[in-house]
Amino acid sequence: MSDIEIIKAFGGASQIARLLKIAPPAIAYWKKKGIPPLRLIQLKSLRPELFNETDTQTVQPTVTITSD
């Protein structure tokens, strides 16, 4: 599912903005640059039924280990 399809499935930019308590222009920016990985995780947790296992978008957490 593409980012634009995800936004439409949630009911549009205004609906997502309300759900995440952010400004609608931020969602418009996602349409150009893509949904940020942490926001995608939030959306998946809010509406898991919209996402399936064959989605091509996967989010891999990154861990940085440093030693002193």
Contacts in CASP RR format, 6 or more apart in sequence:
PFRMAT RR
TARGET T0000
AUTHOR 0000-0000-0000
METHOD contacts of the structure
MODEL  1
MSDIEIIKAFGGASQIARLLKIAPPAIAYWKKKGIPPLRLIQLKSLRPEL
FNETDTQTVQPTVTITSD
1 9 0 8 1.000
1 50 0 8 1.000
1 51 0 8 1.000
1 55 0 8 1.000
1 57 0 8 1.000
3 30 0 8 1.000
3 31 0 8 1.000
3 34 0 8 1.000
3 35 0 8 1.000
3 57 0 8 1.000
4 31 0 8 1.000
6 35 0 8 1.000
6 40 0 8 1.000
6 43 0 8 1.000
6 50 0 8 1.000
7 13 0 8 1.000
7 16 0 8 1.000
7 27 0 8 1.000
7 30 0 8 1.000
7 31 0 8 1.000
7 35 0 8 1.000
9 47 0 8 1.000
9 50 0 8 1.000
10 16 0 8 1.000
10 19 0 8 1.000
10 43 0 8 1.000
10 47 0 8 1.000
10 50 0 8 1.000
12 27 0 8 1.000
13 24 0 8 1.000
13 27 0 8 1.000
13 28 0 8 1.000
13 31 0 8 1.000
14 24 0 8 1.000
14 27 0 8 1.000
16 27 0 8 1.000
16 43 0 8 1.000
17 23 0 8 1.000
17 24 0 8 1.000
17 26 0 8 1.000
17 27 0 8 1.000
19 46 0 8 1.000
20 39 0 8 1.000
20 42 0 8 1.000
30 36 0 8 1.000
30 39 0 8 1.000
35 43 0 8 1.000
37 59 0 8 1.000
40 57 0 8 1.000
40 59 0 8 1.000
41 59 0 8 1.000
43 50 0 8 1.000
44 50 0 8 1.000
44 51 0 8 1.000
END
